[in-house]
Amino acid sequence: MSAFFSRPPFPVVDCDGHLDEMAILDWGERLPKQYHDLAPRWVTVGNKKVGFIEGKLNELRKEDVLGTGPTLTPIKRHPEWISREGEKDPQKRIPDMDYMGIDVSVIFGSRITINGIVMVEDPGLALAISQAYNDWVAKEFCAPYPDRLKAMACIPLQDGKAAAQEVKRAKKLGLVGAHIPGHFRLKPLHHPDFDVLWAACEEADMPVCVHGFNYMTDGHEMMDRYFTKHIFSNSHSIIEACTFFCAYGILARFPKLRVGFFEGSAGWAPWLADRFDEHWNVCPTQLPWQKVSPAEDMRSNQVFYSAQVSERSLPSVLKYIGEDLVGFNSDYSHWDSECPESVKKTWEREDLTFEQKRKVLGANAARFFKISVRAPVVA
């Protein structure tokens, strides 16, 4: 199948697509026997499905997720492109990628690996869930198309040492990044407990990939509308994580470590860099571990940002942060994505040069993840 539009003549790498691990995996069968009854699954409560993990229902209340405002009735731009079968079946994923003009997809999970894993209290269970997912996504989902499907490893933050060991194992499985949230239940990423994890990622040459995660961001409880909760939840956690890495010395202590920030937009980056520079000019002694402004770390090759298709501020991000540090994400195939038009809309932008489009649509992500991409066959 070919793209539905005149696609770019260069390789396209989607740096953030998704799959639905809850719809595919029989978690109980894949976990050690002692965890079978605690495995993630759906249960029916009344007339609706509710997530169940570690012997308890999803801790998030309806008002935590949706707020108390009017019932959420989103405008679905392409309803047939929401929750595609390609989130469950690699054989269905490839035709969708071809249609959208995507050569390589870097894949994150969804319900468990983004939100669910953070709720688990038992470090042993968290590790078992992560290992089951990583084995499955590497050996079963990506294996039929290893040149085109590249997956993130789910890394549990309950135990830093166990997380470090899982990074090493995931690297051997062929996974291309260590997926973590922006904090662990308000425990910041610069906490010393996590240094062993950053050291392992640096040694394994595996980038840390911080993905925005919903409804566990500090401050969201003050907002009563999904409209505002959804805006702040992903981006706020991403901005905090960037601060932990760039201002609290993680990148300074681990100079070969790479870190990327996904699904929180990129327009915040110039603002944060400006704020860092402003404060560095007046109170640099607050950060004695920093030899340069944290903004310089933000603009270094250690850092990567994913941009939304619709970001009008993208030219400013490229100008003030760096043309080599930004990639595009399709968010395949979540309800608020712009699939199947994500590549098309980026390719047809009039405010980016050809070279900027080549970098944002593929070259930058290929460099950050250190993956090779074949030149596309363009009709």
Phi and psi in degrees as a GROMACS rama.xvg file:
@    title "Ramachandran Plot"
@    xaxis  label "Phi"
@    yaxis  label "Psi"
@TYPE xy
-103.368  168  SER-2
-65.6899  152.848  ALA-3
-81.9127  1.67395  PHE-4
-140.795  174.922  PHE-5
-77.0575  95.4856  SER-6
-74.5853  164.618  ARG-7
-60.8724  149.758  PRO-8
-84.3119  6.18164  PRO-9
-119.073  164.966  PHE-10
-63.2513  140.167  PRO-11
-114.775  126.437  VAL-12
-119.811  116.753  VAL-13
-82.9977  114.435  ASP-14
-86.22  0.854399  CYS-15
-160.855  90.8022  ASP-16
-115.304  177.598  GLY-17
-134.594  161.404  HIS-18
-131.662  166.96  LEU-19
-111.374  87.9572  ASP-20
-67.8695  -25.3942  GLU-21
-70.2301  -27.2605  MET-22
-83.5336  -12.2824  ALA-23
-109.298  -50.4139  ILE-24
-82.2399  137.049  LEU-25
-90.929  89.434  ASP-26
-60.4934  -38.394  TRP-27
-58.5393  -35.657  GLY-28
-75.5201  -18.6335  GLU-29
-102.182  -8.36292  ARG-30
-98.2737  156.058  LEU-31
-54.5002  151.778  PRO-32
-53.0598  -36.9342  LYS-33
-68.6323  -12.789  GLN-34
-108.001  3.33607  TYR-35
-54.5924  -45.8475  HIS-36
-73.9053  -12.8917  ASP-37
-101.821  1.30332  LEU-38
-64.788  149.121  ALA-39
-60.9173  139.481  PRO-40
-168.178  167.582  ARG-41
-91.1611  141.804  TRP-42
-130.248  156.038  VAL-43
-98.2961  124.655  THR-44
-122.645  112.053  VAL-45
68.6132  -118.204  GLY-46
-116.766  22.3681  ASN-47
-138.164  156.452  LYS-48
-84.1205  138.545  LYS-49
-131.957  140.08  VAL-50
-67.7868  141.719  GLY-51
-132.81  126.967  PHE-52
-154.334  139.946  ILE-53
57.2146  37.3268  GLU-54
78.3408  10.6151  GLY-55
-143.367  156.446  LYS-56
-71.5766  159.878  LEU-57
-48.5122  126.693  ASN-58
-72.9838  -13.4482  GLU-59
-81.087  125.687  LEU-60
-79.0533  161.621  ARG-61
-56.9115  -41.0135  LYS-62
-69.3316  -25.3092  GLU-63
-66.957  -36.837  ASP-64
-88.0869  -52.0998  VAL-65
-102.617  -11.5523  LEU-66
80.3312  -172.383  GLY-67
-115.174  12.9847  THR-68
-80.3043  -164.142  GLY-69
-57.9042  153.888  PRO-70
-55.2383  135.024  THR-71
-70.4564  117.47  LEU-72
-130.736  77.8359  THR-73
-66.907  149.762  PRO-74
-79.3773  117.437  ILE-75
-97.3303  108.492  LYS-76
-64.757  -41.9922  ARG-77
-138.411  81.222  HIS-78
-56.7113  -29.4862  PRO-79
-73.2096  -8.04433  GLU-80
-107.811  22.3151  TRP-81
-105.195  132.898  ILE-82
51.9163  56.4222  SER-83
-67.7373  156.664  ARG-84
-62.1019  -22.0385  GLU-85
-67.145  -11.3013  GLY-86
-76.9203  -12.6513  GLU-87
-119.28  -24.7095  LYS-88
-133.265  116.218  ASP-89
-61.9116  -27.904  PRO-90
-66.4208  -26.9901  GLN-91
-89.4707  -21.1572  LYS-92
-69.2809  -44.361  ARG-93
-60.1273  -47.6521  ILE-94
-59.5993  -36.0157  PRO-95
-65.5726  -41.1662  ASP-96
-62.6223  -44.0792  MET-97
-59.7264  -43.6861  ASP-98
-62.7168  -38.5509  TYR-99
-82.5156  -12.5895  MET-100
85.6656  31.5392  GLY-101
-108.607  127.474  ILE-102
-90.6836  -39.1115  ASP-103
-134.129  135.762  VAL-104
-116.138  125.414  SER-105
-93.4319  122.748  VAL-106
-113.413  128.725  ILE-107
-105.029  156.405  PHE-108
-75.3716  -158.691  GLY-109
-139.495  -93.6384  SER-110
-65.8949  -42.9197  ARG-111
-87.8897  -49.4823  ILE-112
-76.1449  -15.7986  THR-113
-97.4403  -53.138  ILE-114
-105.843  -46.6111  ASN-115
-61.1145  -40.8877  GLY-116
-62.8526  -29.6769  ILE-117
-68.9442  -27.3183  VAL-118
-78.9818  -15.9355  MET-119
-72.5928  133.474  VAL-120
-95.3374  -35.5818  GLU-121
-76.2025  114.557  ASP-122
-58.5944  -34.2417  PRO-123
-65.5057  -41.9398  GLY-124
-67.2504  -42.5638  LEU-125
-59.1662  -41.7508  ALA-126
-66.9075  -41.9975  LEU-127
-63.2667  -41.2715  ALA-128
-63.0636  -44.8103  ILE-129
-61.766  -44.3459  SER-130
-65.5215  -39.8819  GLN-131
-63.0023  -44.0109  ALA-132
-65.0035  -47.4106  TYR-133
-62.626  -39.8774  ASN-134
-62.3232  -45.6649  ASP-135
-66.2934  -47.3238  TRP-136
-67.9366  -32.3195  VAL-137
-78.8284  -47.6808  ALA-138
-87.3553  -20.8829  LYS-139
-118.986  -49.5102  GLU-140
-75.4771  -49.2736  PHE-141
-84.3639  -23.5346  CYS-142
-56.1836  -37.2467  ALA-143
-65.203  -24.9885  PRO-144
-136.833  65.2196  TYR-145
-64.4058  -23.899  PRO-146
-81.2253  -16.1038  ASP-147
-115.624  -24.8806  ARG-148
-111.564  117.032  LEU-149
-123.3  130.472  LYS-150
-118.2  154.512  ALA-151
-80.9147  149.065  MET-152
-90.5336  135.437  ALA-153
-78.6029  121.525  CYS-154
-118.054  119.687  ILE-155
-81.9987  131.543  PRO-156
-95.3565  4.31463  LEU-157
-62.1522  -30.4476  GLN-158
-141.075  112.571  ASP-159
-60.1076  -40.3491  GLY-160
-67.1324  -41.7596  LYS-161
-65.8084  -37.3747  ALA-162
-61.4541  -42.6144  ALA-163
-61.9119  -42.3904  ALA-164
-65.0299  -36.2  GLN-165
-70.2656  -32.0913  GLU-166
-59.4549  -46.6952  VAL-167
-62.7095  -40.3523  LYS-168
-68.3305  -41.5853  ARG-169
-63.8028  -36.6001  ALA-170
-60.2296  -42.4131  LYS-171
-66.486  -26.7626  LYS-172
-75.7107  -13.2998  LEU-173
95.6635  9.0968  GLY-174
-74.2169  151.15  LEU-175
-107.8  -1.02282  VAL-176
-163.836  157.35  GLY-177
-102.011  104.914  ALA-178
-82.6313  124.215  HIS-179
-137.517  161.876  ILE-180
-82.6609  176.217  PRO-181
-74.1288  -15.3521  GLY-182
-164.249  168.655  HIS-183
-114.337  95.9268  PHE-184
50.7193  47.8407  ARG-185
70.7662  9.44543  LEU-186
-86.2093  117.566  LYS-187
-71.7583  153.98  PRO-188
-70.6739  -16.3427  LEU-189
-86.6434  6.26266  HIS-190
-61.3816  139.437  HIS-191
-55.4692  -26.0605  PRO-192
-58.7517  -25.1552  ASP-193
-94.6028  -3.92116  PHE-194
-60.2461  -35.2414  ASP-195
-63.9127  -30.856  VAL-196
-70.12  -45.7802  LEU-197
-64.3384  -37.2789  TRP-198
-62.7959  -40.3495  ALA-199
-67.026  -40.9496  ALA-200
-64.2636  -41.1607  CYS-201
-63.8282  -45.2244  GLU-202
-65.3786  -39.819  GLU-203
-80.5848  -6.20849  ALA-204
58.0047  41.7764  ASP-205
-114.231  119.815  MET-206
-67.787  145.288  PRO-207
-80.578  130.223  VAL-208
-121.794  103.77  CYS-209
-90.2265  114.777  VAL-210
-104.891  134.83  HIS-211
-54.2895  142.595  GLY-212
-134.826  143.901  PHE-213
-84.3822  145.654  ASN-214
68.533  6.24733  TYR-215
-122.604  21.1908  MET-216
-89.8393  133.487  THR-217
-60.7777  133.386  ASP-218
101.918  -17.3606  GLY-219
-65.3153  -23.0301  HIS-220
-66.9668  -15.675  GLU-221
-78.8495  -10.2706  MET-222
-105.549  133.22  MET-223
-105.422  6.13074  ASP-224
-122.839  138.048  ARG-225
-58.0981  -37.3548  TYR-226
-46.8699  -51.7913  PHE-227
-83.5007  -34.6649  THR-228
-58.1189  -44.9827  LYS-229
-69.5338  -34.328  HIS-230
-62.287  -48.3408  ILE-231
-84.992  -29.5506  PHE-232
-59.0441  -53.5931  SER-233
-69.0276  -50.6751  ASN-234
-66.5002  -39.1351  SER-235
-62.5031  -45.42  HIS-236
-65.6896  -33.0955  SER-237
-68.2112  -43.9546  ILE-238
-63.0785  -42.2214  ILE-239
-62.1086  -43.761  GLU-240
-62.979  -41.0629  ALA-241
-60.9589  -37.9269  CYS-242
-64.2116  -42.9042  THR-243
-59.4748  -44.0822  PHE-244
-74.9536  -39.7697  PHE-245
-94.9041  -31.0357  CYS-246
-103.499  -20.6851  ALA-247
-103.035  17.0002  TYR-248
85.9155  5.44145  GLY-249
-62.2869  -48.577  ILE-250
-68.9911  -30.258  LEU-251
-67.8404  -36.901  ALA-252
-78.9897  -25.3813  ARG-253
-126.172  78.502  PHE-254
-68.2975  -12.513  PRO-255
-103.969  2.3779  LYS-256
-74.9274  139.854  LEU-257
-113.562  143.39  ARG-258
-139.885  137.097  VAL-259
-123.972  153.492  GLY-260
-122.91  123.799  PHE-261
-126.519  142.717  PHE-262
54.8361  43.2177  GLU-263
-133.386  17.5419  GLY-264
67.1392  179.995  SER-265
-128.665  -8.36422  ALA-266
-63.707  -19.2042  GLY-267
-74.3888  -19.0312  TRP-268
-63.4167  -46.4612  ALA-269
-61.4891  -37.8424  PRO-270
-61.8917  -47.7535  TRP-271
-65.6972  -39.8099  LEU-272
-61.5726  -41.0223  ALA-273
-62.1329  -43.0253  ASP-274
-65.1431  -39.1817  ARG-275
-61.7455  -47.5839  PHE-276
-62.4977  -41.7615  ASP-277
-58.4694  -45.8032  GLU-278
-75.6402  -31.5842  HIS-279
-63.4892  -31.8596  TRP-280
-72.7723  -19.2635  ASN-281
-118.238  -23.1286  VAL-282
-146.834  54.4409  CYS-283
-65.972  -22.4678  PRO-284
-68.5026  -11.6211  THR-285
-65.2446  -22.597  GLN-286
-122.106  72.0693  LEU-287
-63.9609  -19.4096  PRO-288
-79.8672  -12.644  TRP-289
-92.2175  128.478  GLN-290
-89.0345  -21.2659  LYS-291
-134.758  167.657  VAL-292
-58.2022  142.097  SER-293
-55.4186  -23.9479  PRO-294
-63.2697  -31.7593  ALA-295
-66.9594  -37.0964  GLU-296
-64.3667  -39.5225  ASP-297
-60.5272  -30.9771  MET-298
-96.844  10.9947  ARG-299
-92.8952  167.591  SER-300
-72.5439  0.219434  ASN-301
-78.1445  -12.8131  GLN-302
-121.965  147.445  VAL-303
-141.055  145.628  PHE-304
-130.202  139.476  TYR-305
-102.024  137.937  SER-306
-111.922  145.78  ALA-307
-75.949  150.874  GLN-308
-58.904  -37.9175  VAL-309
-89.5901  6.93703  SER-310
-70.7562  111.054  GLU-311
-71.9995  -20.1777  ARG-312
-83.775  3.21463  SER-313
-55.4344  -43.7464  LEU-314
-57.4349  -36.3119  PRO-315
-68.7574  -38.1621  SER-316
-61.7875  -44.6265  VAL-317
-64.1072  -36.7941  LEU-318
-71.7473  -45.2717  LYS-319
-96.1336  -20.4694  TYR-320
-104.691  -44.0697  ILE-321
143.238  132.698  GLY-322
-67.6312  -20.2294  GLU-323
-93.5868  3.57724  ASP-324
-114.577  5.96127  LEU-325
-125.917  134.652  VAL-326
-126.475  170.256  GLY-327
-104.309  149.328  PHE-328
-124.109  137.229  ASN-329
-84.0633  -26.7839  SER-330
60.8312  25.8687  ASP-331
-52.0031  134.304  TYR-332
-120.556  61.858  SER-333
-75.5546  162.417  HIS-334
-62.4179  -27.3201  TRP-335
-102.577  12.5778  ASP-336
-78.4609  171.347  SER-337
-107.36  21.8274  GLU-338
-63.9879  141.399  CYS-339
-94.1257  15.7312  PRO-340
-98.238  8.83577  GLU-341
-62.3488  -47.0038  SER-342
-67.5299  -45.1484  VAL-343
-56.711  -46.4638  LYS-344
-66.7841  -36.4937  LYS-345
-69.8383  -44.1155  THR-346
-62.2014  -32.2719  TRP-347
-93.1589  3.71484  GLU-348
-62.346  139.137  ARG-349
-96.4798  -5.03179  GLU-350
-100.635  9.24681  ASP-351
-123.696  144.346  LEU-352
-77.8294  166.947  THR-353
-57.5317  -44.3234  PHE-354
-65.8331  -38.0453  GLU-355
-63.9596  -40.8601  GLN-356
-64.9724  -40.0032  LYS-357
-60.6496  -40.7468  ARG-358
-71.7133  -49.2115  LYS-359
-66.6303  -38.9651  VAL-360
-81.2129  -9.63133  LEU-361
-167.118  -49.8748  GLY-362
-62.4583  -39.1677  ALA-363
-67.3378  -42.9243  ASN-364
-66.3529  -39.5603  ALA-365
-61.2287  -39.3688  ALA-366
-67.7223  -47.0129  ARG-367
-62.0803  -44.6503  PHE-368
-86.251  -6.92701  PHE-369
55.701  52.0741  LYS-370
-117.029  146.284  ILE-371
-92.9895  142.161  SER-372
-130.918  129.107  VAL-373
-73.7889  147.515  ARG-374
-63.5111  136.823  ALA-375
-73.7556  155.312  PRO-376
-91.031  111.386  VAL-377
-106.963  122.136  VAL-378
